[in-house]
Amino acid sequence: MTILAETHHVGLWETIVIICYLAVLGYLGWLGYHRTRGATDYLIAGRRTHPFVMAMSYGATFISTSAIVGFGGVAGRVGMSLLWLVFLNIFVGIFIAFVFLGGRTRRMSHHLDAHTFPELLGRRFQSRAVQLIGGLIIFFFVPLYAAAVLLGGVHFIAEQLAVDANIALLVFSVIVAAYVIVGGLKGVMYTDALQGTIMFFGMLILLISTYVAVGGVVGGHQSLTDLSGLAEHQMGAGGHAGWTSMPRFGWGDPQYNLWWVVVSTLTLGVGIGVLAQPQLAVRFMTVHSQKELNRAVLVGGLFILMIPGTAYVVGSLSNVYYTQQGDILTGRVVETLDADKGHVVMALLEDDDAEEPTLLLNDGEPVEVPVVLAVWSDGAELPQPGDIAHGRAPALHYVDGQVDTLMPNYITRSMPGWFGMLFLLTLLAAAMSTLSSQFHALGTAISRDVFEQLSPGRAGRPESSVLVVRLGVLVGFVVAVAIGYLAGGDFIARATALFFAICAASFLPAYIGGLYWRRMTRPAALASMSVGFFSSLLWLALVKASEAREIGIVQIITDGKHSILDGHHNWPVVDSIVIALPLSILTAVVVSLLTKPQSEEHLDRCFRKAHP
């Protein structure tokens, strides 16, 4: 079932705020255009970006509506266990990336005059094929991730402004496309810095407001812990142990499925995959020295802690809010779970023979669900099985498993109208900052890494390259919007994790090996990228049930099953990164040791220590 709050109608002041916000973005895009005087400016912002701008741009690119809306909604289902992803985001995505990869990426890209992530790999391994393959992977798969980010913003825009979601998707896409196509990376990074700042303060206010709404930090978390009986009753078969506990760990039984989803797909897939994100790696090429990267670590770490950390905490605590202040549901008590905590299973049947039970909201509107878990509080007498009673349900029942709508629904219901507008700007900032960077990476990939490699005679013609970039961005937006129209209800988190996992398996061994291991060879890079990419696709198409169900190949070859390992417990929920990344790493090492190393002259050029 989906229970929606009343939307807030947009008044004069709200309209003025939105117009002013878009006008500032337009000015920053124009400023980027005005200061873009060549390929180096358009592609990597002239290599002289301020560390605060770089850190905020990196964070705003990394953390988008997919984290706030998609993963925040997932936290409403799985709970605080997602905070392990925040730890990896900070330790791996900021500290490891900035300290151990950022400086080497910056220096090597300068030594090799590389302007894009695939170009860096291609010139490090002296391989046009490496650059071409990298560019094609980015071009074909960025729209999938971009569609997830688009939908994260569109869900809230549609609910907050009371507009049709399809119209919101179209208008939103056009606005972002306009300033990416015009401004290049300078325009993108200027807008990212502004949008990242808005995101930080918007999420800070949301965190404080949520704790006030659920009874404080201690009270809110204790109330969430007390709801463990509800979580276990509804999702215990999959391993749910409560919203403040990790799912049950083990192997070989369906009760461990949730642990493998949380750890392999959500935590490792995104937490490790961040290191191989092309739109993030190119940020390292924009600063002047390692000192500026080091200065950016603290800003980036605080940003990541605040944005996804708040989203996951708020998503989990929304269950407390709904059981305390959500709609009153009228139904018949079926059984009691925790008498001391007032937890029961409740349903109201239209008649004794009805197959589908019907619950009533407090205004008498019927809402069809199989069953609802309800909470009684304030010392009210607990009803007995068979009684007609009133209770409130946790967040899951307010979104009917559609996790992508949980955060927009919670914000609209629980917060005042002025905050809804502020949070709308926060989500617009989150979506637009990531989308602009995604499509800048996509456009430069199709131009510099594909078009110029297939048409070497046109390389070095700025007017031709920039035109192809802008056409590539336009095509990418069209594809992303089309995917957005077709996407299902839990698409955002799934698509994000899928994109991160594919990038990790395809790029990470070649990227880190290229930066640190002189013995890494051209054939090893090609083999590693190929093995990582195709093993990821095969796993997603044949084994991982949630993706294989959508692709449809398994149903044809197995007479209707969703995984070729259906019946082999836990395998169908294990993410591709657990299989594809180790295979890619092993391939890189073995092939490097079996093939001829590159020339010492080239390696000296790649690894020389001199300050650029």
N, C-alpha and C positions, 0 to 999 in steps of 0.2 A: 504494500500500500504506500501511497505517497500523500502526506499531509502537509500542505503548504500554508505558510503564513500569508497574511495580506501584504501585497507589495506596497512599497512606498512610492507614491506618485511624485514625480520630479517637479519641483517648484522653480521659481525664478532664480533664487540664489544657487540652487543646485546646478541649474543650467549654466549660470555664469561661471561657477567653479570649474565645471567640465570644459567649457570653452576656453577659459584661461589656461587650464592645464594643457589642452591640446595645442594652444597657441605657443606656449613655452616650448613644447616638444618640437613644434614646427620651426621655431627660431633656432633651437639647438641643431636640428637637422640642416637648416640653412647655413648655420655657422660652420658645421662640418663640411658642407659643400664649398663654402667660401674659402676655407683653409685647406682644401684638397687640391694640390697642384700637380700630382703625378701618381703613378702606380703605388709608390711606397706610402704616400699619404692615404690613398683610397683603401689599400689592402691591410696595412699594419700601422696606420696613424702616425707615420713619420718616425717611429721608434723613439719618441720622446714624451711618452705619456706620464703624467704625474702619478706617483704611487697610490694616492687616495683614489684617483679616477680609475686606475687599473684595478685596484682591489674591489671597489664597488661595482665596476663593470663585470669583473670576474664573478663576484658573488651574485649579482643580479642576473647574469647569464646562466649560472649554474642552478640557482634556485628560482623556480618559476611557479606558475599556477599549478603545474603538475605536482609540485611538492605541497603547496598550500591547500589546494582543493582536492587533487587526486589522492595523495598520500595522507593528507589530513582526514579525508573520508575513510581511508583504509584503517587509520588509527582508531576511528570510531568502531571499527569491527574487531581489530586484533589487539588494540590497547597500547600500553606504554612500551611494549617490546620494540616498537619502531625507534625508540630513542637510541638504540645501538647504531642505527643508520646515521643519526646525528653525530655520534662519536666518529664513525668512519668518515663522514663528510668533512669533519674538522681535521682529524688526524691524517687521513689520506688525501682528501680533496684540497686541503689548504696547506698543512704543514709539509707533508711529503712532496706534494706537487710544487710548492713555491721554493722550498729549500733544496730539494734534490733534483728536480726536473726543470724548474723555471730558468735557473741561471744557465744551465747547459743548453737548453732550447734556445734561449736568447743569443748566446755566443755562437752556437753552431749555425743558426739561421743567418746571422750576420756574416760569418765566414763564408757561407755558401750562397749568400744573397738569395735566401729563400723567403717567400712572402706568404705562403700558405702551409698548412700542416702536411698535405700530401707532397708538396714541392720539397719540403724539408726532408721527408723520407726518401723521395726520389733522388735528390742530389746527394744525400748521405750515402746511398747505395748505388749511385751512378746508374739509375734504372728509370727509363721513361715509363716502363710497364708498372713499376711500383707506384709512381705518381698517378698514372692513369687509373689503376685499380682503386687507389685511395679516393680519387675524385669521384669515380662512379659510385662507390659505396656511399659516400656523403650525399651525392645528388639524389640517389634513389631512396635513401632511408631517412634523411632529415625531414621530409614531409610527414612521415609517420609520427615522429616526435613532435613536430610543429603542430600537427592536428591535435595532439594531446594537450599542448599548451594553449592552443586556441580555445578548445572546449572548456578548459579550466576557467578562463575569463568569461566565456560566453554564458555559462550556467549562471554565474552571479549577475552579469549584466541583464540577462533576460528576467531574472527574478526581481532584482532591485528596481529596474526601470520599467517593468511590466511591458516588455516588448517581446515579439516573437523571437525564439532562439535562432531560427534560420536567418532572419533579418540581422540580428545582432552579430552572427557569425560573419556574414558578408561585409557589413560596415566595418567591423573591427579589423578584418583582414585588409581591407582597402587602406585604412588609416596607417597601419604598420608598414605595409608594402610601400606606401608613398615616401616615408622618410628614410627607409633603408635603401631604396633604389637611388635616391638623390644624394644622400649624405656620405656614403662610404663608411669606413670604420671609425673615422673621427666623429661623424655625426652619431653613429651607434654608441660609442663610448661616452660621449657627452650626455646623451639621453639616459644611458644606463646609470651613470653616477647620480643623476637627479632621481631616477626611478628607484634605485637602491636605497636612497635616503628616505624616500616616502615609504617604501616597504618596511624599513627598520622601525620607524615610529608608529606606523599603522599596526604592526604586529605587537609592538610593546603595549599599546593601548588595549588591543584585543586580549592579551594575556592577563593584564591587570583586571579588566572588566569580567573576564571569565571566572577568575578566582573569587571576585566579589559575588558573582551570581551563584556560585556553588558552595559558599560558606567558608572561603579562605583556603590557604594552601593546605594546611593540615586537615581541615574538615573536608575539603573537596577530595583529597586523595584517599582519606579514610572511607568516605562514602563510596568512592569508586571501588575500593577493595571489597566493601560489603556487598557489592553487586555481583561478586564472582559466581554466586549460585545461578543467577540469570544467564550469564555467559556460558557456563558449563552445561546448563540444561539445553540451551539452544544449539551450541556449537561444540559441546564437549566431545562428540564423536570424532571430530576432526582434530582434537588436541587442545582446544581452548581451555585455559585454566584460570581465567579471570583477566580483567583489563589491566591489572597491575602486576601480572606474572608473565613469564615466558611460557609459550605453549609447551606441551609435554614433548620431551625429546626421546627419540628412539628410531628404530628402523624395522620395516617389515610389517607394519600394521597401519590401517587408515587413521588411527588416532594420532599418528605422528605427522600427518600431512601438513598441518598448519605450521609446525616448526620449520619444515623444509621450505614452505612458501615464504615465511618471514625471513629466514636466514639466507637461503640461496637466491631467491628472486629479488626480494625487497632490499635486504641489507647488503649482500655481496654484489648482486647485479649492479646496483646503483653506486654502492660505496667504493667498489674497485673500478667499475667502468668509467668513473669520472676522470681518471688519469688519462684516458684515451679519447676524450671528447675534443674533436677538431676545433670547435668554436671556443674552447677554453684554452687549449694549447697555444693558439695564435695570440692570446693576450700576453703571453710571456715575451713575444717578439716586439711588443710595443714599448717596453721600458728601456731606459738607457743603461742601467747597471744592476748588478746583483744587490747592491745596497738598497735600491728602490724596491726590489722584490722582497727583501727581508723586512723593510718597513711596512710592506703591505700585508704581512702575515697576521698581525694583530687585528687589523681592520677586517680582513677577510674572515678570521676565526670568529670574531664577535658577531659579524653579520650572519654567518651560518648558524651559530648557536641561537640567535634570536628568531630567524625566519622559520626554518623547518622545525626547530625545537618547539617553538610556540604552536605551530600547526599541529604537531603530533600530540602535544599535551592537551590542547583545546579539543581536538578531535576525540580523544579518549574521554575527557571530562564532559563532553556533550551528553554522554549517557547519564551522568549525574543530573545535569540540567533538565533533561527530558523527564526523568523519573521524579524530579522535584517540582517542575513547573510546566511540563508539557500538557497537552490536551488531556482532559479527563475522559477515559474510555469506560463505557458501560458494557458489562458482559457477565456471563455466568462462570463462576469459579469451577475449574476442572480438578485441580489438585493444589496442595500447598508444598512449596519447596523449602523455604526457611521461615518457620513460624516466628522465630525471634526477630527476624529482619523484615517481615511483612511481604515476602515474595511468594507469589502464587502464579499458576497458569490459569488463564481465563479466556473464555470464549462465550459468545452469545449465539445460540442457534435460533434461526427463524422458526423452526419447528423441530421436533425430535428426530425426524427422518431426513433433515437437510444435510446434503453432503458438504457444503461450504458454510462454515460458521460466519456470522456477521457481527461485527462490533459497532457500537454507536459512539460517536463523539458526544461531547456534552451539549451540543446544539441539536442532537438527534440525527445528524447525518450518518448514514451507514458507511462503514469501511470494511471491505471484505478482506479477511486474512484467515489462514488456517487456525492460528492460535496466537495469543499474545501473552508475554510475560509481564506481570504488573507488580507495582510496588505500592504498599500502603505506608503512610508515615504519620507523624504528629500524634502518635498514640491512639490512632483510630483502631477500633476493634476489627480484628482480622476476620473476614468472611469465611464461611465454610464451603466445602465443595457442594455445588448445586445452587448456592445462593446467587442472586443477581446483585452485583456490586459495582463500585466505581474504583478505578485505579489508573495509574500512569505507567507508560511503557518506556523502555530505554530507546536510545537513538535509532537503533537498527530498524525498529518498527515504523519510524517516521520517514524512512527512505526506501523501505521495501528491498533492501539489498543493493540499491542504486547508490553506491558509495560516492559517486561523483557529485551527487546533489546534497550530501550531508552538510558540508561546511557552508555553502550558500544558504541552505535552509536554516541552519543554526544561527548564522549571523543575522538573517532577516527577522527571525522570531525573537531572538534574545536581546538584541542591541537596539538602542534608539535610532531614529531615522538619520540623525546627523552622522552617527558612526557608520551607518550603512553606506553613506556617500563617501566618507573617508576610506572605508575599506574597499569600496568600488575603485577608487583611485589607486589603492594599494595593489589590488589585483590587476588593474590595467597596467600599472608599472611593472609588476612581476611578469605578466604575459608579454608586454611589448618589449621589455628589455631582453628576454630570452629569444623571442621570435626574431627580433632585429638581428641578433647575433647568429642565430641559426641560419637565417636566410642570407646574411652576408657570407657565412661559410659556404652555403650551398652555391651562391652565385659565383664566388671566386673559384670554387671547385670545378664548376662546369666550364668556366672560362679559362683559367690559367692551367688547371690540372687535366682537363679533358680536351677542350677545343684547341688550345695551343699545342698540346702534345700530338693531336691527330692532324693538325695543320701547322707544322713548324714554320712555314713560310710567313704566317700571319703573326707569329710571336714578336713581341716588342712594339706592336702598333697600339698605343694606348687607347685611341678612339675605338678600335675594333674590340679590344679586350673589355673595356668598360661597357660597351653595348651588349656583349654576350653576357657579362655579369648581370646586367639589369634584366635581360630577357630570361636568364636562368632563374632569377628571383621571382619573376612574374609567373613562370611555369610552376615553380615550386609552390607558390601560394595557391595557385589553382588546384593543384593536386592535394595539398593539405586541406583546403576547404572541402573538396569532394570527399576526402576521408572523414572529415568532421561530420558531414551530413549522414554518413553511413555508420558511424561508430555506435557501439552499444553503451550500456550504463556504467560499466566498470572499466572503460577503455583507458582512462587517463594514466593510472598507475601502471597498468599492464604495458601500454605502448612505451612509456618512459623506461621501464626496466628492460624491455626488449631491445630498445635502441642502445642503451648503455652497455648491455651484455654483448651485443654484436660488435660494437666499437672496441670493447675490451679484447675480445677474442681475435678480431681482425688486425688491430693496430698495436696493442700494448707490447707484445714481445719485440716487434720490429722497432718500435719507438724507444723503449728503454734500452734494448740491446744496441740500437744505433747510437744512443747517447753515451753509453758506458762501456761497451765491449768492442774493442778494435777488431776482434776476430770475427764479428758478425758479418756475414757475406751477403752479396746480392741474391744468389739463389735461396739462401736461408730466409731472407725477408719476403721474397715472393712466395715461397712454400708456406711459411708461417701465416702470412695473410690469407692465403688460399684455404689452408686447412682450417684456420680459425673461423673464417667466414662461412664456408660450406658445411662444416660440422655444426655450426650454430643453426643454420637454416634447416639442415636435416633433423636436428633434435627438435626444433620448433614445429616442423611439419609432420613428424612421425611419432614423437615420444611425448612431448609436453602437452597434456590433454587440453588445457585452456586455449592454446594457440592452434593445435592440430584440429580442434573442433571447428574453428573458423576457416581454416585453410581447406579442409574437406578431403584431403588425399587419403587419410587413414580410413575414413568411412567407406571409401570405394574398395580399398584393397583388403579390408578386414570385415566386410559385411556389417558395417554400422558402428564399429568401436571408435573411440576417440583417441586411442593411443595404441601403438603396436605392443606396448608393455602393459596394456590393461590387464589387471589381475595380479600384476607384480607390484605389490603395495609400495607407495612412496615414489617410485620412479616417475610416474606420470606428472608429478608436481615439482620435480627437481628442475631447477633452471639450467638453461644451456651453458651458462658461464662455468658451472662446476665441471662440465665435460670439455667444452670447446677451448677454454683458456689453457688448461694443462696440456691438451693436445697441441695447441699452437706454440706454447713454450717449448715443449719437447721437440717439436719439428724444427724450431729455430736453432736450438742447441745442436741437435744431431746433424742437420744439414750444414751448419757452419763448420763443424769439425771435419766434415767429409768433403768440403769444397775449398777451392783456392781462395785465399784472403785477397782483399783489395790492395792496391799498391800503397807502399809506405808514404809516398808523396801525397796521395789523396787523403790518407788517414791523418797525416800531419796537418794538412789544411783544415780538416774537420775538427781536430782536437786541440789545436794550438791554444795556448793559455792567454795570449796577449789580449789586452783590453781593446774592444772594437773602437 
